Amino acid sequence: MTFSGLSSLDIELLIALVTAHLLADFVFQTTHMVLNKRRPLILLMHGVHVFAITALLSGGAMVLALGIALSHVAIDAIRAAYGRDTLRIYLLDQSAHIALLFGAVLLLPVWMLEPWWPPLSAGLIQTALVLSGLITATLAGGPAVGHLMARYKSDAQPEGLEYAGRVIGLMERGLIFLMVMIGEPSGIGFLIAAKSILRFDTVSRDQKMSEYVIIGTLASFGWALAASFATIAVRNITVY
């Protein structure tokens, strides 16, 4: 089966590479590393993470893993040196990384993609795909929603526990992903209703806070839904 010029094996390799990227960027990269990307040792450490995880999930395609790691570090270095911390820059940065992976699978010669040991089985590829979707919906969605809401935060002046909003967003996006993946998207309506009831007293007394909560909720839910349905679409392509 092919899709946009990619064979089934190419798609499986791409899923493995995307999973490795998401693990390196959103699971194994700490907040300290994100805030200190301009320090060469921190950037190098992140590059080592990218190389090791990519090599592991690609079946030991060392040349491929090294090339991706070096390119990943170069993109991050450019962003750290010249890019502002905004939603547009965040999306451009992630798009550049994903485009790099597509380009590697499509354009690199076969000998650079050769694994040193058996690559992930079909079952593990499906697991990697779901894991990628979950990370995209939850951890990758956090910075996106956070950057979007940054411009409104000072006006709305949200109060509450430190980092509580981040944790709530993480949990709600995770629940949305779960509901879509198990074929029960109607449960999202109950999630919206529950959040509205819990927030009713606060937002009913403050119009700015109300609008802040609505924008944040819609952005968070929309991101999670997009990640969930994209995961299902790719899963349908890879089932053969």
Helices and strands as residue ranges (DSSP letters): H 8-22, I 23-27, H 31-35, H 40-57, H 62-82, H 87-107, H 110-113, H 122-137, H 141-156, H 164-181, H 187-204, H 207-238
